[in-house]
Amino acid sequence: MDADAYAHSHETAIHCHPEVVRARIEKASLTAGTRFLEHPEEFGKVDVEPPYRLVARYRKNGDVDAHEVVREHPTSISGLMNMR
């Protein structure tokens, strides 16, 4: 599915006022935080070992073919996220 088809497949998205969305996010994050404090064993731990790798996959968009961009940093997740 290219970028245009993907965008059109989501045209029925729910649109809400930003204040409503912020309130929903706040409520959900408080619920998740409380659940974590009460039952931390329910949350998994992901061990990530260097080198750190970011893979971004892009859909076909007009004349630009679908493609993949791969970046890697030997020691730092922050360094990886700040790479251009």
C-alpha positions in Angstrom: 0.0 0.0 0.0 1.5 3.3 -1.0 1.4 6.5 1.1 -1.8 7.9 -0.6 -3.7 4.6 -0.3 -2.6 4.4 3.4 -3.8 7.9 4.1 -7.2 7.2 2.4 -7.6 4.0 4.4 -7.6 6.0 7.6 -10.1 8.8 6.5 -12.6 7.6 9.1 -10.4 8.5 12.0 -12.0 10.0 15.0 -11.2 13.7 15.3 -11.4 15.3 18.8 -10.6 18.7 20.2 -7.0 18.8 21.6 -8.2 19.4 25.1 -10.3 16.2 24.9 -7.3 14.2 23.6 -5.0 15.6 26.3 -7.5 14.6 29.0 -7.7 11.1 27.5 -4.0 10.7 27.3 -3.6 12.0 30.9 -6.2 9.5 32.2 -4.6 6.6 30.3 -1.1 7.5 31.5 -2.2 7.8 35.1 -4.0 4.4 34.9 -0.9 2.8 33.4 1.4 4.4 36.0 -0.8 3.3 38.8 -0.9 -0.2 37.4 2.9 -0.3 37.1 3.4 0.9 40.7 0.9 -1.7 42.0 1.9 -4.6 39.7 5.4 -4.0 38.2 5.7 -7.7 37.4 3.1 -7.4 34.7 5.4 -5.2 32.7 8.1 -6.8 30.6 11.7 -5.7 30.5 13.4 -5.5 27.2 17.2 -5.8 27.3 18.8 -3.8 24.5 22.5 -4.4 23.8 24.7 -2.3 21.6 25.3 -1.6 18.8 21.9 0.2 18.6 20.1 0.0 15.3 17.2 2.0 13.9 15.3 0.8 10.8 12.8 3.1 9.2 10.6 1.7 6.4 8.9 4.2 4.1 6.0 3.5 1.8 6.0 4.5 -1.9 5.0 8.2 -2.1 4.3 9.6 -5.5 7.5 9.3 -7.6 9.6 8.2 -4.5 9.8 4.4 -4.3 9.3 2.5 -1.1 12.7 2.4 0.7 14.4 1.6 4.0 16.8 3.7 6.0 19.1 1.9 8.5 21.2 3.8 11.1 23.4 2.3 13.7 25.3 3.7 16.7 28.0 1.7 18.5 27.3 2.9 22.1 24.3 5.2 22.5 20.6 5.1 21.9 20.5 8.9 22.4 23.3 9.2 19.8 21.3 7.0 17.4 18.1 9.0 17.8 20.1 12.2 17.1 21.7 11.0 13.9 20.7 12.6 10.6 
